[in-house]
Amino acid sequence: MPTLEFSRRRAALLSTATAAALLLTACGSDSDSDAEEDNGNEEAQTEVTEIEDDHGTQELPEDPDSIVATDNRSFRTLEEFGVELTAAPQDIMDPETHSYAEDEDILNLGNHREPDFEQLVAAEPDLIINGQRFAQYYEDLEEYAPDATIVEFELDEEGDETLDENLIHKTEALGEIFGEQEAAEELVTAFQDEIDRATEAYDGESTVMGLVTSGGDINYAAPSVGRAVGPLFDMVPFEPALEVDDASTDHEGDDISVEAIADSNPEWLIVMDRDARMSGDEGEEYSPAQELIEESEALQDVPAVQNDQVIYMPGNLYLTEDIQAYTEALASIADAMEEAQDQ
């Protein structure tokens, strides 16, 4: 049964998270008291002295004066923890989602295509939370901020960790670093609850396909590897409507004809509109995902379209891809599938 499968994986995940927590060295009670007093003040105070990340054991600054974050999957979590940033790539933030996006006190590092490392140098960071789009610049961060501790939690190259496991690991680790374990646990619990609810709502048999719309095109998002939508197949045991060899992680999805989508006869479509928060990006004219799906003649006989079983992901998912966005996405899936059960 899908629920039993997930329960086993969840138990293993919790064991992994518990083991990771044992790697953290807690400060004494005096530091805890100081951190409580500093809550909401200009300086954030860490709650651990060292932590294991992707690159080994990192010694954390006790009282960082300057914190930089480049990981878009962490921005919203850091905001919820009340962490004040000195610098961040504001160009990859969604103004409707992130309060950091238009904060004039934050030095703007630009975007991951052309980072402004001069602003990083000017920030003189003690601590950098790195990842996702900026993971490729780890060595550059070391070069331009040699005195900073860089912490990074990304998916491992061996593929031993799925995105849901990584999001939980990342959230719990950030909670430990900033003394916000309770807030982190609330985020994790909400996320796991929606995974459970979506798993329970799915009938275990209906075929599902992930799609990404971008630049007026409808593209395929493969299970597990497809950008943003693909990882949902690891969180909920969907039956794929289509599986192809050599599927990519491309941000625009894999090129596929609408006829191939129709031939696979999906009973559910899960769609991410890449351009929802990026209309006008790179000079492209914006075509909403719902419009592209509904106006495609080739898709009109597809069961998902005929039965109104097309689920559109949150508009900010492509920019954030964080635990909050996936919690919302899973809630949308659970809502839709619960409604289908009732019909």
C-alpha beads as a LAMMPS data file, in Angstrom:
LAMMPS data file: protein, C-alpha beads

343 atoms
342 bonds

1 atom types
1 bond types

-500.0 500.0 xlo xhi
-500.0 500.0 ylo yhi
-500.0 500.0 zlo zhi

Masses

1 110.0

Atoms # bond

1 1 1 0.000 0.000 0.000
2 1 1 1.349 3.494 -0.736
3 1 1 0.759 4.640 2.854
4 1 1 2.850 1.784 4.272
5 1 1 5.659 2.481 1.802
6 1 1 5.760 6.087 2.818
7 1 1 5.586 5.280 6.542
8 1 1 8.668 3.105 6.230
9 1 1 10.561 5.781 4.293
10 1 1 9.471 8.446 6.735
11 1 1 10.689 6.372 9.690
12 1 1 14.060 5.960 7.989
13 1 1 14.188 9.681 7.265
14 1 1 13.465 10.585 10.869
15 1 1 16.249 8.247 11.988
16 1 1 18.609 9.999 9.573
17 1 1 17.565 13.409 10.862
18 1 1 18.076 12.252 14.461
19 1 1 21.540 10.969 13.627
20 1 1 22.402 14.274 11.949
21 1 1 21.243 16.151 15.018
22 1 1 23.719 14.200 17.151
23 1 1 26.535 15.735 15.096
24 1 1 25.668 19.178 16.426
25 1 1 27.552 20.443 19.495
26 1 1 25.310 22.544 21.679
27 1 1 26.524 25.657 23.435
28 1 1 26.161 26.137 27.182
29 1 1 23.152 27.637 28.888
30 1 1 24.719 31.083 28.895
31 1 1 24.782 31.112 25.102
32 1 1 21.144 29.985 25.019
33 1 1 20.176 32.894 27.260
34 1 1 22.119 35.351 25.138
35 1 1 20.435 34.036 21.989
36 1 1 16.996 34.558 23.519
37 1 1 17.902 38.116 24.433
38 1 1 19.160 38.781 20.901
39 1 1 16.015 37.404 19.234
40 1 1 14.797 40.089 16.828
41 1 1 17.878 42.238 17.338
42 1 1 20.278 43.244 14.621
43 1 1 22.729 40.409 15.331
44 1 1 21.732 36.769 14.963
45 1 1 23.390 34.341 17.354
46 1 1 23.984 30.702 16.477
47 1 1 23.031 27.923 18.866
48 1 1 25.739 25.413 17.938
49 1 1 29.504 25.615 17.669
50 1 1 29.918 23.270 14.711
51 1 1 27.808 21.408 12.209
52 1 1 28.234 18.749 9.554
53 1 1 27.325 19.914 6.057
54 1 1 28.083 18.702 2.535
55 1 1 31.738 19.652 2.854
56 1 1 32.531 18.303 6.311
57 1 1 32.556 19.809 9.785
58 1 1 32.047 23.564 9.789
59 1 1 32.966 25.664 12.815
60 1 1 30.276 28.284 13.236
61 1 1 30.859 31.860 14.382
62 1 1 29.439 32.339 17.865
63 1 1 27.992 35.762 17.231
64 1 1 28.029 36.577 13.479
65 1 1 27.912 40.265 12.623
66 1 1 27.304 39.658 8.917
67 1 1 25.195 36.846 7.473
68 1 1 24.857 36.236 3.734
69 1 1 22.364 33.811 2.164
70 1 1 22.501 32.666 -1.450
71 1 1 20.287 29.560 -1.230
72 1 1 16.814 30.301 -2.599
73 1 1 15.454 27.214 -0.819
74 1 1 16.447 28.794 2.503
75 1 1 15.369 32.434 2.121
76 1 1 11.848 32.033 3.424
77 1 1 12.965 29.819 6.303
78 1 1 15.563 32.377 7.363
79 1 1 12.888 35.072 7.180
80 1 1 10.653 33.035 9.459
81 1 1 13.550 32.645 11.879
82 1 1 14.027 36.430 11.946
83 1 1 17.542 36.288 10.484
84 1 1 18.794 39.639 9.185
85 1 1 20.969 39.424 6.087
86 1 1 23.805 41.663 4.999
87 1 1 23.772 40.460 1.398
88 1 1 21.738 38.147 -0.828
89 1 1 20.920 37.646 -4.541
90 1 1 17.719 39.676 -4.547
91 1 1 17.282 39.260 -8.302
92 1 1 16.239 35.611 -7.821
93 1 1 13.731 36.418 -5.093
94 1 1 9.995 36.714 -5.572
95 1 1 8.867 40.113 -4.195
96 1 1 5.434 38.648 -3.470
97 1 1 7.006 35.915 -1.353
98 1 1 10.209 37.227 0.203
99 1 1 10.447 40.264 2.460
100 1 1 14.177 40.249 1.746
101 1 1 13.531 40.984 -1.935
102 1 1 13.059 44.725 -1.577
103 1 1 15.001 45.337 1.633
104 1 1 17.305 48.239 0.797
105 1 1 19.585 47.387 3.707
106 1 1 20.603 44.146 1.965
107 1 1 23.471 44.300 -0.538
108 1 1 22.254 42.772 -3.792
109 1 1 24.412 39.950 -5.177
110 1 1 22.373 39.939 -8.386
111 1 1 21.583 36.502 -9.769
112 1 1 23.268 33.152 -10.338
113 1 1 24.073 33.930 -13.965
114 1 1 26.288 36.928 -13.159
115 1 1 26.827 37.209 -9.391
116 1 1 28.071 40.528 -8.070
117 1 1 30.928 39.304 -5.900
118 1 1 32.004 42.886 -5.168
119 1 1 28.927 43.161 -2.986
120 1 1 29.913 39.931 -1.259
121 1 1 33.319 41.382 -0.445
122 1 1 31.670 44.558 0.828
123 1 1 29.406 42.516 3.108
124 1 1 32.421 41.007 4.931
125 1 1 30.375 37.941 5.928
126 1 1 31.056 35.775 8.944
127 1 1 28.527 33.159 7.832
128 1 1 27.209 32.220 4.380
129 1 1 24.206 29.953 3.808
130 1 1 24.837 28.646 0.301
131 1 1 23.037 26.275 -2.035
132 1 1 20.820 25.480 -5.025
133 1 1 21.460 27.969 -7.848
134 1 1 24.607 29.242 -6.123
135 1 1 26.050 25.822 -5.254
136 1 1 28.229 26.109 -8.369
137 1 1 29.984 29.129 -6.827
138 1 1 31.170 27.470 -3.619
139 1 1 34.851 27.928 -4.483
140 1 1 34.241 31.529 -5.528
141 1 1 32.605 32.231 -2.185
142 1 1 35.661 30.772 -0.463
143 1 1 37.888 33.040 -2.543
144 1 1 35.952 36.272 -2.047
145 1 1 35.016 35.655 1.586
146 1 1 37.992 33.703 3.003
147 1 1 37.112 34.478 6.627
148 1 1 33.500 33.315 6.367
149 1 1 32.105 29.959 7.384
150 1 1 30.143 28.547 4.449
151 1 1 27.343 26.109 5.195
152 1 1 25.728 24.173 2.366
153 1 1 23.102 21.422 2.331
154 1 1 22.402 20.174 -1.178
155 1 1 21.243 16.940 -2.761
156 1 1 24.160 14.495 -2.824
157 1 1 25.603 13.530 -6.173
158 1 1 25.040 9.821 -5.519
159 1 1 21.278 10.385 -5.369
160 1 1 20.958 8.791 -1.928
161 1 1 18.834 11.698 -0.726
162 1 1 15.533 12.739 -2.285
163 1 1 14.377 16.351 -2.359
164 1 1 11.894 15.893 0.476
165 1 1 14.643 14.410 2.656
166 1 1 16.950 17.269 1.715
167 1 1 14.346 19.920 2.515
168 1 1 13.795 18.388 5.947
169 1 1 17.529 18.030 6.578
170 1 1 18.168 21.618 5.516
171 1 1 15.311 23.050 7.585
172 1 1 16.285 21.179 10.746
173 1 1 19.947 22.142 10.359
174 1 1 19.075 25.822 9.941
175 1 1 16.899 25.551 13.024
176 1 1 19.875 24.230 14.983
177 1 1 22.218 26.919 13.678
178 1 1 19.925 29.809 14.569
179 1 1 18.358 28.384 17.705
180 1 1 14.963 28.022 16.030
181 1 1 14.446 24.286 16.471
182 1 1 10.774 24.644 17.352
183 1 1 10.001 26.824 14.341
184 1 1 11.930 24.427 12.119
185 1 1 9.978 21.466 13.462
186 1 1 6.706 23.251 12.723
187 1 1 7.757 23.681 9.082
188 1 1 8.828 20.044 8.835
189 1 1 5.639 18.754 10.468
190 1 1 3.423 20.805 8.143
191 1 1 5.370 19.461 5.152
192 1 1 5.167 15.827 6.270
193 1 1 1.474 16.178 7.075
194 1 1 0.739 17.269 3.504
195 1 1 2.831 14.400 2.111
196 1 1 0.748 12.021 4.206
197 1 1 -2.504 13.675 3.134
198 1 1 -1.616 13.609 -0.577
199 1 1 -0.487 9.977 -0.304
200 1 1 -3.769 9.046 1.360
201 1 1 -5.805 10.986 -1.214
202 1 1 -4.086 9.359 -4.204
203 1 1 -5.853 6.170 -5.296
204 1 1 -2.582 4.377 -6.089
205 1 1 -3.587 3.577 -9.667
206 1 1 -4.370 6.719 -11.664
207 1 1 -1.575 7.756 -14.003
208 1 1 0.090 11.108 -13.403
209 1 1 2.268 13.318 -15.581
210 1 1 4.330 16.345 -14.638
211 1 1 4.562 19.284 -17.030
212 1 1 6.474 22.569 -17.128
213 1 1 5.211 25.446 -19.249
214 1 1 7.749 28.017 -20.397
215 1 1 7.890 30.527 -23.213
216 1 1 4.564 29.358 -24.602
217 1 1 5.645 25.699 -24.736
218 1 1 4.391 22.675 -22.810
219 1 1 7.303 20.484 -21.724
220 1 1 7.686 17.207 -19.875
221 1 1 8.943 16.949 -16.273
222 1 1 10.156 13.411 -15.677
223 1 1 9.482 11.621 -12.385
224 1 1 12.179 12.328 -9.767
225 1 1 14.550 14.275 -12.031
226 1 1 12.229 16.749 -13.794
227 1 1 12.617 20.282 -12.474
228 1 1 10.381 21.169 -9.503
229 1 1 7.512 18.819 -10.449
230 1 1 9.564 15.631 -10.805
231 1 1 10.453 15.332 -7.078
232 1 1 6.751 15.095 -6.224
233 1 1 6.904 11.518 -7.566
234 1 1 9.371 10.720 -4.760
235 1 1 7.111 12.276 -2.142
236 1 1 3.879 10.599 -3.267
237 1 1 3.960 7.177 -5.025
238 1 1 2.333 8.332 -8.254
239 1 1 2.039 5.957 -11.200
240 1 1 3.826 7.766 -14.074
241 1 1 1.845 8.153 -17.269
242 1 1 5.092 8.319 -19.220
243 1 1 8.731 7.481 -18.575
244 1 1 11.497 8.330 -21.030
245 1 1 15.188 7.511 -21.200
246 1 1 17.763 10.220 -20.487
247 1 1 15.249 12.676 -19.007
248 1 1 16.888 15.916 -17.924
249 1 1 16.725 18.289 -14.984
250 1 1 16.427 21.244 -17.340
251 1 1 14.617 24.240 -15.874
252 1 1 12.268 24.357 -18.854
253 1 1 11.558 20.625 -18.850
254 1 1 12.162 18.157 -21.681
255 1 1 10.900 18.980 -25.140
256 1 1 7.887 16.815 -25.907
257 1 1 5.041 17.088 -28.384
258 1 1 1.525 17.585 -27.103
259 1 1 0.640 14.534 -29.202
260 1 1 3.052 12.435 -27.103
261 1 1 1.415 13.792 -23.959
262 1 1 -2.005 12.902 -25.338
263 1 1 -0.865 9.407 -26.351
264 1 1 0.281 8.685 -22.795
265 1 1 -3.319 9.333 -21.678
266 1 1 -2.580 10.791 -18.195
267 1 1 -5.434 10.818 -15.707
268 1 1 -3.823 13.634 -13.742
269 1 1 -1.579 16.484 -14.857
270 1 1 0.601 18.383 -12.380
271 1 1 1.783 21.591 -13.997
272 1 1 4.404 24.148 -13.024
273 1 1 4.162 27.507 -14.760
274 1 1 7.812 28.542 -14.922
275 1 1 6.926 32.026 -16.164
276 1 1 4.241 32.771 -13.548
277 1 1 6.621 35.002 -11.581
278 1 1 8.899 35.749 -14.537
279 1 1 6.648 37.294 -17.182
280 1 1 8.728 39.350 -19.551
281 1 1 11.904 37.474 -18.545
282 1 1 14.400 37.409 -21.395
283 1 1 11.902 39.265 -23.566
284 1 1 9.473 36.356 -23.690
285 1 1 5.760 37.017 -23.968
286 1 1 3.942 35.348 -21.099
287 1 1 1.368 32.631 -21.784
288 1 1 -0.261 31.276 -18.591
289 1 1 -0.062 27.505 -18.117
290 1 1 -3.817 27.130 -17.770
291 1 1 -4.347 28.914 -21.071
292 1 1 -1.780 26.709 -22.838
293 1 1 -3.366 23.504 -21.523
294 1 1 -6.975 24.491 -22.112
295 1 1 -6.366 25.846 -25.625
296 1 1 -4.342 22.870 -26.859
297 1 1 -6.546 20.909 -29.265
298 1 1 -4.362 17.824 -28.908
299 1 1 -5.031 17.643 -25.170
300 1 1 -8.789 17.998 -25.188
301 1 1 -9.426 14.226 -25.142
302 1 1 -6.866 13.520 -22.416
303 1 1 -8.656 12.169 -19.294
304 1 1 -6.941 14.703 -17.020
305 1 1 -8.307 17.593 -19.081
306 1 1 -11.736 16.057 -19.664
307 1 1 -12.213 15.341 -15.957
308 1 1 -10.779 18.668 -14.799
309 1 1 -7.899 16.881 -13.066
310 1 1 -5.160 19.378 -13.875
311 1 1 -3.351 20.683 -10.801
312 1 1 -1.379 23.912 -11.119
313 1 1 1.523 24.421 -8.750
314 1 1 2.021 27.616 -6.699
315 1 1 3.179 30.483 -8.886
316 1 1 6.327 30.979 -6.805
317 1 1 7.493 27.349 -6.924
318 1 1 10.097 27.830 -9.654
319 1 1 11.773 30.724 -7.830
320 1 1 11.596 29.316 -4.311
321 1 1 11.529 25.501 -4.500
322 1 1 11.527 25.627 -0.694
323 1 1 9.807 23.533 1.941
324 1 1 6.995 26.081 2.204
325 1 1 6.250 25.992 -1.548
326 1 1 6.219 22.200 -1.618
327 1 1 3.942 22.139 1.422
328 1 1 1.524 24.359 -0.490
329 1 1 1.904 22.265 -3.658
330 1 1 1.189 19.038 -1.815
331 1 1 -1.839 20.648 -0.163
332 1 1 -3.188 21.519 -3.634
333 1 1 -2.658 17.937 -4.774
334 1 1 -4.330 16.536 -1.666
335 1 1 -7.292 18.906 -2.043
336 1 1 -7.823 17.981 -5.689
337 1 1 -7.518 14.240 -5.155
338 1 1 -9.737 14.269 -2.084
339 1 1 -12.373 16.090 -4.091
340 1 1 -12.060 13.495 -6.864
341 1 1 -12.607 10.715 -4.307
342 1 1 -15.829 12.359 -3.171
343 1 1 -17.307 12.532 -6.657

Bonds

1 1 1 2
2 1 2 3
3 1 3 4
4 1 4 5
5 1 5 6
6 1 6 7
7 1 7 8
8 1 8 9
9 1 9 10
10 1 10 11
11 1 11 12
12 1 12 13
13 1 13 14
14 1 14 15
15 1 15 16
16 1 16 17
17 1 17 18
18 1 18 19
19 1 19 20
20 1 20 21
21 1 21 22
22 1 22 23
23 1 23 24
24 1 24 25
25 1 25 26
26 1 26 27
27 1 27 28
28 1 28 29
29 1 29 30
30 1 30 31
31 1 31 32
32 1 32 33
33 1 33 34
34 1 34 35
35 1 35 36
36 1 36 37
37 1 37 38
38 1 38 39
39 1 39 40
40 1 40 41
41 1 41 42
42 1 42 43
43 1 43 44
44 1 44 45
45 1 45 46
46 1 46 47
47 1 47 48
48 1 48 49
49 1 49 50
50 1 50 51
51 1 51 52
52 1 52 53
53 1 53 54
54 1 54 55
55 1 55 56
56 1 56 57
57 1 57 58
58 1 58 59
59 1 59 60
60 1 60 61
61 1 61 62
62 1 62 63
63 1 63 64
64 1 64 65
65 1 65 66
66 1 66 67
67 1 67 68
68 1 68 69
69 1 69 70
70 1 70 71
71 1 71 72
72 1 72 73
73 1 73 74
74 1 74 75
75 1 75 76
76 1 76 77
77 1 77 78
78 1 78 79
79 1 79 80
80 1 80 81
81 1 81 82
82 1 82 83
83 1 83 84
84 1 84 85
85 1 85 86
86 1 86 87
87 1 87 88
88 1 88 89
89 1 89 90
90 1 90 91
91 1 91 92
92 1 92 93
93 1 93 94
94 1 94 95
95 1 95 96
96 1 96 97
97 1 97 98
98 1 98 99
99 1 99 100
100 1 100 101
101 1 101 102
102 1 102 103
103 1 103 104
104 1 104 105
105 1 105 106
106 1 106 107
107 1 107 108
108 1 108 109
109 1 109 110
110 1 110 111
111 1 111 112
112 1 112 113
113 1 113 114
114 1 114 115
115 1 115 116
116 1 116 117
117 1 117 118
118 1 118 119
119 1 119 120
120 1 120 121
121 1 121 122
122 1 122 123
123 1 123 124
124 1 124 125
125 1 125 126
126 1 126 127
127 1 127 128
128 1 128 129
129 1 129 130
130 1 130 131
131 1 131 132
132 1 132 133
133 1 133 134
134 1 134 135
135 1 135 136
136 1 136 137
137 1 137 138
138 1 138 139
139 1 139 140
140 1 140 141
141 1 141 142
142 1 142 143
143 1 143 144
144 1 144 145
145 1 145 146
146 1 146 147
147 1 147 148
148 1 148 149
149 1 149 150
150 1 150 151
151 1 151 152
152 1 152 153
153 1 153 154
154 1 154 155
155 1 155 156
156 1 156 157
157 1 157 158
158 1 158 159
159 1 159 160
160 1 160 161
161 1 161 162
162 1 162 163
163 1 163 164
164 1 164 165
165 1 165 166
166 1 166 167
167 1 167 168
168 1 168 169
169 1 169 170
170 1 170 171
171 1 171 172
172 1 172 173
173 1 173 174
174 1 174 175
175 1 175 176
176 1 176 177
177 1 177 178
178 1 178 179
179 1 179 180
180 1 180 181
181 1 181 182
182 1 182 183
183 1 183 184
184 1 184 185
185 1 185 186
186 1 186 187
187 1 187 188
188 1 188 189
189 1 189 190
190 1 190 191
191 1 191 192
192 1 192 193
193 1 193 194
194 1 194 195
195 1 195 196
196 1 196 197
197 1 197 198
198 1 198 199
199 1 199 200
200 1 200 201
201 1 201 202
202 1 202 203
203 1 203 204
204 1 204 205
205 1 205 206
206 1 206 207
207 1 207 208
208 1 208 209
209 1 209 210
210 1 210 211
211 1 211 212
212 1 212 213
213 1 213 214
214 1 214 215
215 1 215 216
216 1 216 217
217 1 217 218
218 1 218 219
219 1 219 220
220 1 220 221
221 1 221 222
222 1 222 223
223 1 223 224
224 1 224 225
225 1 225 226
226 1 226 227
227 1 227 228
228 1 228 229
229 1 229 230
230 1 230 231
231 1 231 232
232 1 232 233
233 1 233 234
234 1 234 235
235 1 235 236
236 1 236 237
237 1 237 238
238 1 238 239
239 1 239 240
240 1 240 241
241 1 241 242
242 1 242 243
243 1 243 244
244 1 244 245
245 1 245 246
246 1 246 247
247 1 247 248
248 1 248 249
249 1 249 250
250 1 250 251
251 1 251 252
252 1 252 253
253 1 253 254
254 1 254 255
255 1 255 256
256 1 256 257
257 1 257 258
258 1 258 259
259 1 259 260
260 1 260 261
261 1 261 262
262 1 262 263
263 1 263 264
264 1 264 265
265 1 265 266
266 1 266 267
267 1 267 268
268 1 268 269
269 1 269 270
270 1 270 271
271 1 271 272
272 1 272 273
273 1 273 274
274 1 274 275
275 1 275 276
276 1 276 277
277 1 277 278
278 1 278 279
279 1 279 280
280 1 280 281
281 1 281 282
282 1 282 283
283 1 283 284
284 1 284 285
285 1 285 286
286 1 286 287
287 1 287 288
288 1 288 289
289 1 289 290
290 1 290 291
291 1 291 292
292 1 292 293
293 1 293 294
294 1 294 295
295 1 295 296
296 1 296 297
297 1 297 298
298 1 298 299
299 1 299 300
300 1 300 301
301 1 301 302
302 1 302 303
303 1 303 304
304 1 304 305
305 1 305 306
306 1 306 307
307 1 307 308
308 1 308 309
309 1 309 310
310 1 310 311
311 1 311 312
312 1 312 313
313 1 313 314
314 1 314 315
315 1 315 316
316 1 316 317
317 1 317 318
318 1 318 319
319 1 319 320
320 1 320 321
321 1 321 322
322 1 322 323
323 1 323 324
324 1 324 325
325 1 325 326
326 1 326 327
327 1 327 328
328 1 328 329
329 1 329 330
330 1 330 331
331 1 331 332
332 1 332 333
333 1 333 334
334 1 334 335
335 1 335 336
336 1 336 337
337 1 337 338
338 1 338 339
339 1 339 340
340 1 340 341
341 1 341 342
342 1 342 343
